[in-house]
């Protein structure tokens, strides 16, 4: 395929692109900032060792709490199968559904734990 049309460039695009070329060199140079302003800007992004320790501690506390959900899921699975044994397999499909929901909740809690520990 060949293009036979002419290339049209809008005047606004030409003005915008050539504006930097027309400016004198003194206007296009970067402005200089005082060193004290740069030091203040750098200090705002630094975190102390105590703050990093608190962040690590809260990360482990959150992960431990999420692992409590995994333990609760194990208890739920045990309760489901206990009820299945007592009920003499009268509602087997409900027992399997309860097992699946308990297992899903445990896997979700485990996923949240790994996200807390490894994503940050």
C-alpha positions as CSV (number, residue, x, y, z in Angstrom):
1,X,0.0,0.0,0.0
2,X,1.2,3.4,-0.8
3,X,0.1,6.6,0.8
4,X,-0.5,9.4,-1.7
5,X,-1.6,12.1,0.7
6,X,0.4,15.1,1.8
7,X,1.6,15.4,5.4
8,X,-0.3,18.1,7.2
9,X,1.1,19.6,10.4
10,X,-1.0,21.9,12.4
11,X,0.3,25.4,13.2
12,X,-0.2,24.8,16.9
13,X,2.1,21.8,16.8
14,X,4.8,23.7,14.9
15,X,4.5,26.6,17.4
16,X,4.7,24.3,20.4
17,X,7.7,22.3,19.1
18,X,9.8,25.3,17.9
19,X,9.2,27.5,21.0
20,X,12.1,25.9,22.8
21,X,14.4,26.4,19.8
22,X,13.6,30.1,19.6
23,X,14.2,30.9,23.3
24,X,17.5,32.4,24.2
25,X,20.0,30.2,26.1
26,X,19.7,32.1,29.3
27,X,15.9,31.3,29.6
28,X,16.2,27.7,28.7
29,X,18.8,26.8,31.4
30,X,17.6,25.1,34.6
31,X,17.0,27.3,37.6
32,X,19.4,26.8,40.5
33,X,18.0,26.0,43.9
34,X,19.7,26.7,47.1
35,X,21.3,23.7,48.8
36,X,19.2,24.2,52.0
37,X,16.0,23.6,50.1
38,X,17.4,20.4,48.6
39,X,18.4,19.1,52.0
40,X,14.9,19.8,53.4
41,X,13.4,17.9,50.5
42,X,15.8,14.9,51.1
43,X,15.0,14.8,54.8
44,X,11.3,14.4,54.1
45,X,11.9,11.1,52.3
46,X,14.2,9.5,54.8
47,X,12.8,7.1,57.5
48,X,14.4,6.4,60.7
49,X,15.5,3.0,62.0
50,X,12.7,3.1,64.6
51,X,10.1,3.7,62.0
52,X,11.3,0.8,59.9
53,X,11.3,-1.5,63.0
54,X,7.7,-0.5,63.7
55,X,6.7,-1.2,60.1
56,X,8.3,-4.7,60.3
57,X,6.6,-5.4,63.6
58,X,3.2,-4.5,62.3
59,X,3.8,-6.6,59.2
60,X,4.5,-9.6,61.3
61,X,1.5,-8.9,63.6
62,X,-0.8,-8.7,60.6
63,X,0.6,-11.9,59.2
64,X,0.1,-13.7,62.5
65,X,-3.4,-12.5,62.7
66,X,-4.1,-13.7,59.2
67,X,-2.7,-17.1,60.1
68,X,-5.3,-17.3,62.8
69,X,-7.8,-17.5,60.0
70,X,-6.1,-20.6,58.7
71,X,-6.4,-22.2,62.1
72,X,-10.0,-21.3,62.2
73,X,-10.5,-22.9,58.8
74,X,-8.9,-26.1,60.2
75,X,-11.4,-26.1,63.0
76,X,-14.2,-25.5,60.6
77,X,-13.2,-28.5,58.5
78,X,-13.0,-30.7,61.6
79,X,-16.5,-29.6,62.6
80,X,-17.9,-30.3,59.1
81,X,-16.5,-33.9,59.1
82,X,-17.5,-34.5,62.7
83,X,-21.1,-33.6,61.7
84,X,-20.8,-35.8,58.7
85,X,-19.9,-38.8,60.9
86,X,-22.6,-38.1,63.4
87,X,-25.2,-37.6,60.6
88,X,-24.4,-41.0,59.0
89,X,-23.9,-39.5,55.5
90,X,-27.5,-38.3,55.2
91,X,-26.4,-34.9,53.9
92,X,-23.1,-35.8,52.1
93,X,-23.3,-33.0,49.5
94,X,-23.7,-30.4,52.2
95,X,-20.7,-31.7,54.0
96,X,-18.6,-31.5,50.9
97,X,-19.8,-27.9,50.3
98,X,-18.9,-27.0,53.9
99,X,-15.5,-28.5,53.5
100,X,-14.9,-26.6,50.3
101,X,-16.0,-23.3,51.8
102,X,-13.8,-23.8,54.9
103,X,-10.9,-24.8,52.7
104,X,-11.3,-21.7,50.5
105,X,-11.4,-19.5,53.6
106,X,-8.2,-21.0,54.8
107,X,-6.5,-20.6,51.5
108,X,-7.6,-17.0,51.3
109,X,-6.2,-16.3,54.8
110,X,-3.0,-18.0,53.8
111,X,-2.8,-15.9,50.6
112,X,-3.3,-12.7,52.6
113,X,-0.5,-13.8,55.0
114,X,1.9,-14.2,52.1
115,X,0.8,-10.9,50.6
116,X,1.5,-9.1,53.9
117,X,4.9,-10.7,54.3
118,X,6.2,-10.7,50.7
119,X,4.5,-7.8,48.9
120,X,5.8,-5.0,51.0
